Amino acid sequence: AMSAALVGYSSSEEEQEQEEEGGNRGGGAQGPPGASAGRPRLPAPADLPGDPDPEEAVSDDSSRHGGRVRGFPHERGNWATHVYLPYIAQEEFLELLELLVSRARTYVPSLAAMEEFHLSLSQCVVLRYHWIEPFVRSLRERLAAFHRFFCVADQVKVYTNQNKTRTFIGLEVSAGHFQLLELVSEVDGVLEEFDLPTFYKDPSFHISLAWCVGDLSGRLEGQCLRELQDIVDGFEESAFLLRIQWEQIRCKSGNKYFSFPLR
């Protein structure tokens, strides 16, 4: 039998996390327009089972989610779906995050820290409800052979989403890129089976740390970025914190979570 879905906790990051990929590498991201997922919800404690009705009516009142605009219209029976590696933040990581965000806010006061952390292996795509189970089954088959691996995410980088409505500060991967590309190639294979957009070519793998509305990359690059990199390089725990062993892949579809352990 297929493993049960993980507890579906809701996240205030749901709407933020999807548009960050692709960033500004090579003067703008490739691929289809970025998409913003999920309905805005207050964060629930991570250990409570959240079981909202997927067909619940959604108001697209942008004032409720920080002025962000949904990248694709919400339709009944359409589930925003995302494949990623979850990063479990330890206390020291949150201390580093606090140092970085407070420094960056001297340049961009509207910056907000992420509350959950991950490294994306897919864009946010739209799945019909009845495709979720076969999609997850296909992912499980293709990912079954993968072993745990390490990567190092220690390079501070500024990203914008594709339509330049948001800016992100992230930690880019400096080692482990090859294994990540291998994973993406399997995830892409599943996306192709379902005629969905694959991941960006030549992706910049990263963990987003903070975001703001608008394209404020000009203020964050240069001097600010150098100061942030100095903070990371000088942080006592960073060699230990930012060498990450990935233990599972996760797929979030609507309010459901599916987990694929690495061997």
C-alpha positions as CSV (number, residue, x, y, z in Angstrom):
1,A,0.0,0.0,0.0
2,M,1.1,3.5,-0.6
3,S,2.5,5.3,2.4
4,A,-0.1,7.5,4.1
5,A,0.1,11.2,3.4
6,L,2.0,13.2,6.0
7,V,0.0,15.3,8.4
8,G,-1.0,18.4,6.4
9,Y,0.1,21.3,8.4
10,S,-0.7,24.7,7.0
11,S,1.9,27.3,6.4
12,S,1.9,31.0,6.0
13,E,4.8,30.4,3.5
14,E,2.5,28.6,1.1
15,E,1.8,31.6,-1.0
16,Q,5.4,32.9,-0.8
17,E,7.5,29.9,-1.6
18,Q,6.4,29.1,-5.1
19,E,7.6,32.1,-7.1
20,E,11.1,32.3,-5.9
21,E,12.7,29.8,-8.3
22,G,14.7,30.6,-11.4
23,G,15.6,34.0,-9.9
24,N,17.7,36.4,-11.8
25,R,20.3,34.1,-13.2
26,G,21.2,35.0,-16.7
27,G,18.9,38.1,-16.7
28,G,15.7,36.3,-15.8
29,A,14.2,32.9,-15.3
30,Q,13.3,30.5,-18.0
31,G,10.2,28.3,-18.3
32,P,6.5,29.0,-17.9
33,P,5.3,31.9,-15.6
34,G,5.9,31.3,-11.9
35,A,2.9,30.3,-9.8
36,S,1.8,31.1,-6.3
37,A,0.2,28.3,-4.5
38,G,-2.2,27.7,-1.7
39,R,-4.8,29.8,0.0
40,P,-3.7,32.3,2.6
41,R,-4.0,30.8,6.0
42,L,-2.6,31.5,9.5
43,P,0.1,29.1,10.4
44,A,-1.2,26.1,12.4
45,P,1.0,24.3,14.9
46,A,3.0,21.8,12.8
47,D,1.8,18.8,14.8
48,L,-1.9,19.4,14.3
49,P,-3.6,17.6,11.4
50,G,-5.0,20.2,9.1
51,D,-7.8,19.0,6.9
52,P,-9.4,21.9,5.2
53,D,-11.9,21.2,2.4
54,P,-10.0,21.4,-0.9
55,E,-13.1,22.8,-2.6
56,E,-13.4,25.6,-0.1
57,A,-14.1,28.9,-1.8
58,V,-11.1,31.1,-2.1
59,S,-11.1,34.8,-2.0
60,D,-8.3,36.3,-4.0
61,D,-8.3,39.5,-1.9
62,S,-4.6,40.4,-2.3
63,S,-4.7,42.6,0.9
64,R,-5.0,39.3,2.8
65,H,-1.7,38.0,1.6
66,G,0.7,40.9,1.7
67,G,-0.3,42.3,-1.7
68,R,0.9,39.1,-3.4
69,V,-0.9,38.1,-6.6
70,R,-1.7,34.5,-7.4
71,G,0.2,33.3,-10.4
72,F,-2.6,31.1,-11.7
73,P,-6.4,31.4,-11.0
74,H,-7.7,29.1,-8.3
75,E,-10.3,26.7,-9.8
76,R,-12.3,24.0,-8.1
77,G,-10.5,20.7,-8.4
78,N,-7.1,22.3,-9.3
79,W,-4.4,21.5,-6.7
80,A,-1.2,23.5,-6.5
81,T,1.6,20.9,-6.4
82,H,5.3,21.3,-5.5
83,V,8.2,18.8,-5.0
84,Y,11.0,19.8,-2.7
85,L,13.5,18.8,-0.1
86,P,12.4,20.0,3.4
87,Y,15.1,21.6,5.6
88,I,14.4,21.3,9.3
89,A,15.8,24.5,10.9
90,Q,17.7,24.1,14.1
91,E,18.0,26.7,16.7
92,E,21.5,27.8,15.5
93,F,20.1,28.2,12.0
94,L,17.3,30.5,13.3
95,E,20.0,32.6,15.1
96,L,21.9,32.9,11.8
97,L,18.6,33.8,10.0
98,E,17.9,36.5,12.6
99,L,21.4,38.1,12.1
100,L,20.9,38.0,8.3
101,V,17.4,39.4,8.2
102,S,18.1,42.2,10.7
103,R,21.1,43.3,8.7
104,A,19.2,43.1,5.4
105,R,16.4,45.1,6.9
106,T,18.7,48.1,7.1
107,Y,18.6,48.1,3.3
108,V,15.0,46.8,2.8
109,P,12.8,47.3,5.9
110,S,9.9,45.3,4.5
111,L,11.8,42.1,4.4
112,A,10.1,39.1,6.1
113,A,11.8,36.0,7.3
114,M,10.5,32.6,6.0
115,E,9.0,30.4,8.6
116,E,9.7,27.1,6.7
117,F,12.6,26.2,4.7
118,H,13.1,24.0,1.6
119,L,15.0,23.4,-1.6
120,S,12.7,23.2,-4.6
121,L,12.9,20.3,-7.1
122,S,10.0,21.5,-9.2
123,Q,8.0,24.6,-10.0
124,C,4.6,24.9,-8.5
125,V,2.3,23.1,-11.0
126,V,-1.4,22.5,-11.2
127,L,-2.7,19.0,-10.8
128,R,-6.3,17.9,-11.2
129,Y,-7.5,16.1,-8.0
130,H,-7.8,12.7,-9.7
131,W,-4.2,12.9,-10.9
132,I,-2.7,13.3,-7.4
133,E,-2.6,9.6,-6.6
134,P,-1.0,8.4,-9.9
135,F,1.4,11.4,-9.8
136,V,2.6,10.4,-6.3
137,R,2.8,6.8,-7.3
138,S,5.0,7.7,-10.3
139,L,7.2,9.9,-8.1
140,R,7.6,7.1,-5.5
141,E,8.7,4.7,-8.2
142,R,11.2,7.0,-9.8
143,L,12.7,8.2,-6.5
144,A,12.9,4.8,-4.8
145,A,16.5,4.2,-5.7
146,F,18.0,7.5,-4.5
147,H,20.4,7.5,-1.6
148,R,20.8,10.2,1.1
149,F,23.4,12.8,0.2
150,F,24.9,16.0,1.4
151,C,25.0,19.4,-0.1
152,V,26.5,22.7,1.1
153,A,24.2,25.8,0.9
154,D,26.5,28.7,2.0
155,Q,26.4,31.3,-0.8
156,V,24.0,34.2,-0.1
157,K,22.2,35.2,-3.3
158,V,19.3,37.5,-4.3
159,Y,16.5,36.1,-6.4
160,T,13.3,37.6,-8.0
161,N,10.3,35.6,-9.1
162,Q,9.6,35.6,-12.8
163,N,7.2,38.5,-13.0
164,K,9.4,40.5,-10.6
165,T,6.6,40.9,-8.0
166,R,8.8,39.5,-5.2
167,T,12.4,39.4,-4.1
168,F,14.0,36.7,-2.1
169,I,17.3,36.3,-0.2
170,G,18.5,32.7,-0.4
171,L,21.4,30.4,0.3
172,E,22.6,28.9,-2.9
173,V,24.1,25.4,-3.1
174,S,27.9,25.4,-3.7
175,A,28.3,21.6,-3.4
176,G,25.9,18.7,-4.2
177,H,24.6,20.3,-7.4
178,F,25.1,17.1,-9.4
179,Q,22.9,15.0,-7.1
180,L,20.2,17.7,-7.2
181,L,20.2,17.7,-11.0
182,E,19.8,13.9,-10.9
183,L,16.8,14.2,-8.7
184,V,15.3,17.0,-10.8
185,S,15.7,14.8,-13.9
186,E,13.5,12.1,-12.3
187,V,11.0,14.6,-11.1
188,D,10.9,16.2,-14.6
189,G,10.2,12.7,-16.0
190,V,7.1,12.5,-13.8
191,L,6.0,16.0,-14.8
192,E,6.4,15.1,-18.4
193,E,4.1,12.1,-18.0
194,F,1.4,14.4,-16.8
195,D,2.1,17.1,-19.4
196,L,3.2,19.6,-16.8
197,P,6.0,22.2,-17.0
198,T,9.4,20.8,-16.0
199,F,12.0,22.6,-13.8
200,Y,14.1,25.5,-15.0
201,K,17.1,24.7,-17.2
202,D,20.4,25.5,-15.4
203,P,18.6,26.0,-12.0
204,S,20.1,27.9,-9.1
205,F,19.3,25.5,-6.2
206,H,18.8,27.4,-3.0
207,I,17.0,27.7,0.3
208,S,15.0,30.9,0.6
209,L,15.5,32.8,3.9
210,A,13.5,36.0,3.5
211,W,11.3,37.8,1.0
212,C,9.6,41.1,0.2
213,V,7.0,42.4,-2.2
214,G,8.3,44.1,-5.3
215,D,11.7,43.9,-7.2
216,L,14.1,45.3,-4.6
217,S,17.1,43.2,-5.8
218,G,19.0,46.5,-6.6
219,R,19.0,47.4,-3.0
220,L,20.0,44.0,-1.7
221,E,22.8,43.2,-4.2
222,G,26.3,44.7,-3.9
223,Q,27.1,46.1,-0.5
224,C,24.2,44.4,1.4
225,L,24.9,41.0,-0.2
226,R,28.6,41.3,0.7
227,E,27.7,42.1,4.3
228,L,25.3,39.1,4.4
229,Q,28.0,36.8,3.0
230,D,30.4,38.0,5.7
231,I,27.9,37.1,8.4
232,V,27.5,33.6,7.0
233,D,31.2,33.1,6.6
234,G,31.9,34.4,10.1
235,F,29.1,32.5,11.9
236,E,30.6,29.9,14.2
237,E,28.1,27.1,13.5
238,S,27.7,27.7,9.7
239,A,30.1,25.0,8.4
240,F,28.1,22.5,10.5
241,L,24.6,24.0,9.8
242,L,25.0,24.6,6.1
243,R,26.3,21.1,5.2
244,I,23.0,19.5,4.9
245,Q,22.2,15.8,4.7
246,W,18.9,15.4,2.8
247,E,16.9,12.5,4.2
248,Q,13.6,12.8,2.4
249,I,11.8,14.3,-0.6
250,R,8.4,15.8,-0.1
251,C,5.5,16.6,-2.4
252,K,2.8,19.0,-1.3
253,S,-0.4,18.9,-3.3
254,G,-3.1,21.3,-2.1
255,N,-3.3,20.5,1.7
256,K,-1.8,17.0,1.4
257,Y,1.8,16.1,2.1
258,F,3.6,13.0,0.7
259,S,7.0,11.9,1.9
260,F,9.6,9.8,0.0
261,P,12.5,8.7,2.2
262,L,16.0,8.6,0.6
263,R,17.8,5.3,1.2
